[in-house]
């Protein structure tokens, strides 16, 4: 038996592996014994993800055995969370069954064993995994990261002139904000999408309002006084329970703000006869103003010149902008927003060393995020500032795909962490002529 596995058994850490197997096997039971005559690129990608999570399991257990339970448990927690998601993805992937899981996990264990003896052998393990999984390549299908299509909402979006012009804007000069909003939203999705689903509202609307309002940036403020990812004004915020808690503006809490938004939008739809464009106009311009116009100019749609010309220009652009963003979300694969291989789950870890979100952003590097991870980390931890050091042992929510990098590069005597600390603590050594405080990165 592998000495590492013997140590794991002696340390009684094996239940973590059994837990992962149980969680995954539960999902695989829904699949049964599928025929694997054909294996797609999606199945290959899924197998590699399972392999990588298996490697995290083994590495986490090794750290626990070697006396580093904090970092070991961080890896185990991340691997457990992601393995559950991957099992659900397997259910949706043709050709995936329990054998795929076993081969991928066995390859991960073999890779760790070979790495200790002969690092040059590691690529052969991964190549073997590819050979065992990929037999025939059919036409690609939609990525598991693609949003489910909401046909009811799709039917409610008129592809008229204003919406088409908004689509053009999103897909040309405003595409950077669209891409940033989509990336920001994906890491918030598991916390907030179920709220809209429970309220019988399309998830695409949640994304679209965030994209139009703030680009899904949690700490956004407007010059008019609106705040948060869904831009609640103070009066409306208080009506829907978004006050101040221990000095924290609850409009900046994405979960609380989404709950308030779902209630508010539901109320607006009810008030305006389930007319979505009018409800969105009221969300932006104020419900009382729209209610007055709705009463004065009854029987006309939002697109009628009598109504649209009576509302602010901002609202005339806002409504088609939201509808266009929702349409793109429903067809994210077609519009090239879906990133292949991006794992968007999140995990709560315990910090081994004190660090600020800014320092962690530097030592984590950009990875698969061209903008770096500062905004994502702030979104996931809205009550934390960007430059205040968080004590060792405190909890932090981070993307699961970053946990391994955190373990390897952001703790102990890591040179990347040391560099980040130097930049964080930098001061002008001569008479402090440049008093340049660290910025929070609020938006």
C-alpha positions in Angstrom: 0.0 0.0 0.0 1.1 3.5 -0.7 2.9 4.9 2.4 0.9 8.1 2.1 -2.4 6.2 2.2 -1.2 4.2 5.2 -0.5 7.4 7.0 -3.9 8.7 6.0 -5.6 5.6 7.4 -3.7 5.9 10.7 -4.7 9.5 10.9 -8.3 8.5 10.5 -8.7 11.1 7.7 -10.2 8.5 5.4 -13.8 9.5 6.1 -13.3 12.6 4.0 -12.7 10.4 1.0 -15.6 8.2 1.8 -17.8 11.3 2.2 -16.8 12.4 -1.3 -17.4 9.0 -2.7 -20.9 8.9 -1.1 -21.9 12.3 -2.3 -20.8 11.5 -5.8 -22.2 8.0 -5.8 -25.6 9.4 -4.8 -25.6 11.5 -8.0 -24.2 8.7 -10.1 -27.0 6.4 -8.9 -29.4 8.5 -11.0 -27.3 7.8 -14.1 -27.1 4.0 -13.8 -24.9 2.1 -16.1 -24.6 4.3 -19.2 -23.2 3.0 -22.4 -19.9 4.8 -23.1 -19.4 4.0 -26.7 -19.0 7.7 -27.4 -17.1 10.2 -25.2 -17.4 13.9 -25.8 -15.0 16.8 -25.1 -17.4 17.7 -22.2 -16.8 14.2 -20.7 -13.0 14.6 -21.0 -13.2 18.1 -19.4 -15.3 16.7 -16.6 -12.9 13.8 -16.0 -10.0 16.2 -15.7 -11.9 18.3 -13.2 -12.7 15.2 -11.1 -9.0 14.2 -11.4 -7.9 17.6 -10.1 -10.3 17.5 -7.2 -9.1 14.1 -6.3 -5.6 15.4 -6.3 -6.8 18.1 -3.9 -8.2 15.5 -1.6 -5.0 13.6 -1.4 -2.9 16.7 -1.0 -5.2 17.9 1.8 -5.0 14.6 3.6 -1.2 14.7 3.3 -1.1 18.2 4.8 -3.2 17.0 7.8 -0.9 14.0 8.3 2.1 16.3 8.1 0.8 18.6 10.8 -0.9 21.4 8.8 -4.6 20.8 9.5 -5.7 24.4 8.6 -4.4 24.2 5.0 -5.3 20.5 4.7 -8.9 21.1 5.8 -9.2 24.0 3.3 -8.3 21.7 0.5 -10.7 19.0 1.7 -13.6 21.5 2.1 -13.0 22.9 -1.4 -12.8 19.4 -2.9 -15.9 18.2 -1.1 -17.9 21.2 -2.3 -16.8 20.9 -5.9 -17.1 17.1 -6.1 -20.8 17.4 -5.3 -21.2 19.9 -8.1 -19.2 17.8 -10.5 -21.4 14.8 -9.7 -24.5 16.8 -10.6 -22.7 17.9 -13.8 -22.0 14.2 -14.5 -25.7 13.4 -14.4 -26.1 15.9 -17.2 -23.2 14.6 -19.3 -23.6 11.8 -21.8 -21.3 8.8 -21.1 -20.6 9.7 -17.5 -20.9 7.0 -14.8 -19.2 5.7 -11.7 -16.3 4.3 -13.7 -15.3 7.8 -14.9 -15.2 8.9 -11.3 -13.1 5.9 -10.2 -10.6 6.3 -13.0 -10.2 10.0 -12.4 -9.7 9.6 -8.7 -7.3 6.7 -9.1 -5.3 8.8 -11.6 -5.1 11.6 -9.0 -3.7 9.2 -6.4 -1.3 7.7 -8.8 -0.1 11.2 -9.9 0.6 12.2 -6.3 2.5 8.9 -5.7 4.5 9.3 -8.9 5.3 12.9 -8.3 7.2 12.0 -5.1 9.2 9.3 -6.9 9.5 10.7 -10.5 8.0 14.0 -11.4 8.5 13.3 -15.1 6.0 10.5 -14.9 3.1 12.8 -13.9 2.2 13.8 -17.5 1.9 10.1 -18.4 -0.8 9.7 -15.8 -2.9 12.5 -17.2 -2.4 11.2 -20.8 -3.6 7.8 -19.7 -6.7 9.4 -18.2 -7.4 11.1 -21.5 -6.9 7.9 -23.5 -9.3 6.0 -21.2 -12.0 8.7 -21.4 -11.9 10.0 -24.9 -12.8 7.5 -27.5 -15.0 9.3 -30.1 -15.7 13.0 -30.4 -19.2 14.0 -31.3 -20.5 17.5 -32.0 -20.0 19.8 -29.0 -23.0 20.5 -26.7 -23.7 23.4 -24.4 -21.4 23.9 -21.5 -22.7 23.0 -18.0 -21.9 26.7 -17.1 -24.5 27.8 -19.6 -27.7 29.3 -17.9 -30.8 27.3 -18.3 -33.1 28.9 -20.9 -36.2 30.5 -19.6 -38.6 30.2 -22.5 -41.3 32.1 -20.7 -39.1 35.2 -20.3 -37.7 34.7 -23.8 -41.2 35.0 -25.2 -41.7 38.2 -23.2 -38.7 40.0 -24.7 -39.6 41.8 -27.9 -36.8 42.0 -30.3 -37.9 45.4 -31.5 -35.8 48.4 -32.5 -34.8 49.6 -29.0 -33.9 46.1 -27.8 -31.9 45.4 -30.9 -30.0 48.7 -30.5 -29.3 47.7 -26.8 -28.1 44.3 -28.0 -25.7 46.1 -30.4 -24.4 48.3 -27.5 -23.8 45.3 -25.2 -22.0 43.3 -28.0 -19.8 46.2 -29.2 -18.5 49.1 -27.1 -20.1 47.9 -23.9 -19.0 44.3 -24.1 -16.3 44.8 -21.5 -18.9 45.7 -18.9 -21.1 42.7 -20.1 -18.2 40.3 -19.7 -17.2 41.7 -16.3 -20.8 41.5 -15.1 -21.1 37.9 -16.3 -17.9 36.9 -14.5 -18.8 38.7 -11.3 -22.3 37.2 -11.4 -21.2 33.6 -11.8 -19.4 33.6 -8.5 -22.4 35.1 -6.7 -24.8 32.8 -8.6 -25.1 29.9 -6.1 -26.0 32.3 -3.3 -28.5 34.5 -5.1 -30.0 32.7 -8.1 -32.2 30.4 -6.0 -33.9 33.5 -4.5 -35.3 34.6 -7.8 -36.2 31.0 -8.7 -38.2 30.7 -5.4 -40.0 34.0 -6.3 -40.9 32.6 -9.7 -38.7 35.2 -11.4 -36.3 34.4 -14.2 -32.7 34.3 -13.2 -31.9 36.1 -16.4 -33.7 39.2 -15.0 -31.5 39.2 -11.9 -28.3 39.1 -14.0 -29.6 41.7 -16.4 -30.6 44.2 -13.7 -27.2 43.7 -12.1 -25.4 44.1 -15.4 -27.3 47.3 -16.3 -27.1 48.8 -12.8 -23.5 48.0 -11.6 -21.9 45.3 -13.6 -22.6 43.0 -10.6 -20.2 45.0 -8.4 -21.4 44.7 -4.8 -19.9 47.9 -3.4 -21.3 50.3 -6.0 -22.7 53.7 -5.2 -24.5 56.2 -7.5 -24.3 60.0 -7.3 -28.1 59.9 -6.6 -27.5 57.9 -3.4 -28.4 54.4 -4.7 -26.1 51.6 -3.4 -25.4 47.9 -3.8 -25.4 45.5 -6.7 -29.1 46.2 -7.4 -28.9 50.0 -6.6 -31.5 50.5 -3.9 -32.3 54.1 -3.0 -32.4 54.6 0.8 -36.2 55.0 1.1 -37.0 51.9 -0.9 -34.2 50.0 0.8 -35.7 50.7 4.2 -39.1 49.6 3.0 -37.7 46.2 2.0 -35.6 45.7 5.1 -32.2 46.9 3.9 -31.2 49.2 6.7 -27.9 49.4 8.7 -26.7 46.5 10.8 -23.8 47.1 13.1 -22.7 50.0 10.9 -22.9 47.9 7.7 -25.2 49.1 4.9 -27.3 46.0 4.0 -27.8 47.3 0.5 -24.2 46.0 -0.1 -25.1 42.5 1.0 -25.8 40.6 -2.3 -28.1 38.0 -0.7 -30.2 40.5 1.3 -30.3 42.9 -1.7 -31.5 40.1 -4.0 -34.2 39.1 -1.6 -35.4 42.7 -1.5 -35.2 43.0 -5.3 -37.3 39.8 -5.8 -40.0 41.2 -3.5 -39.8 44.7 -5.1 -40.0 43.4 -8.7 -42.8 41.0 -7.8 -44.8 43.9 -6.3 -44.1 46.1 -9.4 -45.2 43.4 -11.8 -48.4 43.0 -9.8 -49.0 46.7 -9.8 -48.5 47.1 -13.5 -50.5 44.1 -14.6 -47.5 41.8 -15.2 -46.2 44.3 -17.8 -42.4 43.6 -17.6 -41.2 46.7 -19.4 -43.3 49.0 -17.2 -42.2 47.2 -14.1 -38.6 47.7 -15.1 -39.2 51.3 -15.8 -40.7 51.8 -12.4 -37.7 50.0 -10.9 -35.5 52.6 -12.5 -37.6 55.8 -12.5 -39.7 55.3 -9.4 -43.0 53.5 -9.1 -45.1 56.5 -8.3 -44.0 58.4 -11.4 -44.8 55.3 -13.5 -48.1 54.7 -11.8 -49.2 58.3 -12.6 -48.3 57.9 -16.2 -49.9 54.4 -16.3 -53.1 56.0 -15.1 -53.0 59.1 -17.3 -52.0 57.2 -20.5 -53.9 54.0 -20.0 -54.0 51.2 -22.5 -50.6 51.8 -24.1 -47.4 49.8 -23.9 -44.1 51.0 -22.7 -42.9 51.3 -26.3 -45.7 53.7 -27.3 -44.3 57.2 -27.9 -46.9 58.7 -25.6 -45.5 56.9 -22.6 -41.8 56.5 -23.5 -41.4 60.2 -24.3 -42.9 61.1 -20.9 -40.3 59.3 -18.9 -36.6 60.3 -18.4 -34.1 59.4 -21.2 -32.2 57.2 -18.7 -35.2 55.0 -18.2 -35.9 54.9 -22.0 -32.4 53.3 -22.3 -32.6 51.3 -19.1 -35.5 49.1 -20.0 -34.2 47.9 -23.4 -30.8 47.5 -21.9 -32.1 45.2 -19.2 -34.1 43.2 -21.7 -31.2 42.9 -24.0 -28.9 41.7 -21.2 -31.5 39.1 -20.2 -31.7 37.9 -23.8 -27.9 37.5 -23.9 -27.9 35.6 -20.6 -30.4 33.2 -22.0 -28.1 32.6 -25.0 -24.7 33.0 -23.2 -23.2 30.1 -25.2 -24.2 31.7 -28.5 -22.8 35.1 -27.6 -19.4 33.7 -26.4 -19.8 34.5 -22.7 -19.2 31.0 -21.3 -15.6 30.2 -20.4 -14.6 26.6 -20.9 -13.0 25.0 -17.9 -14.0 27.8 -15.4 -15.2 26.4 -12.1 -17.5 29.0 -10.5 -18.2 27.3 -7.1 -17.1 29.0 -3.9 -15.8 27.6 -0.6 -15.2 29.1 2.9 -11.6 28.6 4.1 -9.8 29.5 7.3 -6.8 31.9 6.8 -3.5 30.4 8.0 -1.8 33.8 8.0 -3.3 37.2 8.5 -3.8 38.9 5.1 -5.9 41.5 3.5 -8.1 40.9 0.4 -5.6 43.1 -1.5 -2.7 41.0 -0.4 -4.5 37.8 -1.4 -5.3 39.2 -4.8 -1.6 39.8 -5.5 -0.4 36.4 -4.3 -3.2 34.6 -6.0 -2.4 36.2 -9.4 -4.9 36.6 -12.2 -5.3 32.9 -13.1 -8.4 32.6 -15.3 -9.5 36.1 -14.5 -7.9 38.8 -16.7 -8.9 41.5 -14.1 -7.6 39.6 -11.1 -9.6 38.4 -8.2 -10.0 41.6 -6.1 -13.6 42.3 -7.2 -14.7 38.7 -6.8 -13.2 38.4 -3.3 -14.8 41.7 -2.2 -18.2 40.6 -3.7 -18.0 37.3 -1.8 -17.0 39.0 1.5 -19.0 42.3 1.3 -18.4 43.3 5.0 -14.6 43.2 4.6 -12.6 46.1 3.4 -10.1 45.6 0.7 -7.0 46.6 2.7 -7.7 45.7 6.2 -5.8 42.6 7.3 -8.0 39.7 8.4 -6.7 37.7 11.4 -5.3 34.2 11.0 -8.0 31.6 11.6 -10.8 33.9 10.4 -13.1 32.7 7.6 -13.0 33.9 4.1 -15.2 33.0 1.1 -13.2 32.4 -2.1 -13.7 30.7 -5.4 -13.1 26.9 -5.0 -10.7 26.9 -7.9 -8.4 29.2 -6.0 -8.0 27.1 -2.8 -5.1 25.1 -4.2 -3.3 28.2 -5.2 -3.9 29.8 -1.9 -2.4 26.8 -0.1 0.6 26.8 -2.4 1.3 30.6 -2.8 -0.4 32.6 0.0 0.8 31.2 3.3 4.0 30.6 5.2 7.2 31.7 3.6 5.7 32.2 0.2 7.7 34.8 -1.8 4.4 35.9 -3.5 2.9 36.6 -0.1 6.0 38.4 1.0 5.9 40.6 -2.1 2.2 41.4 -1.4 3.0 42.4 2.2 5.8 44.7 1.0 3.4 46.4 -1.4 0.7 46.7 1.2 3.1 48.2 3.8 5.0 50.5 1.4 5.4 54.1 2.6 7.4 57.1 1.4 10.7 56.8 3.1 11.5 60.5 2.7 9.4 63.0 4.6 6.2 61.2 3.5 5.8 63.6 0.7 3.4 61.3 -1.0 0.5 60.5 1.3 -1.2 57.9 -0.9 -3.6 55.7 1.2 -4.5 52.3 0.0 -7.8 52.4 -1.9 -10.8 50.3 -1.1 -11.8 49.6 -4.6 -15.4 50.4 -3.9 -16.7 50.0 -7.4 
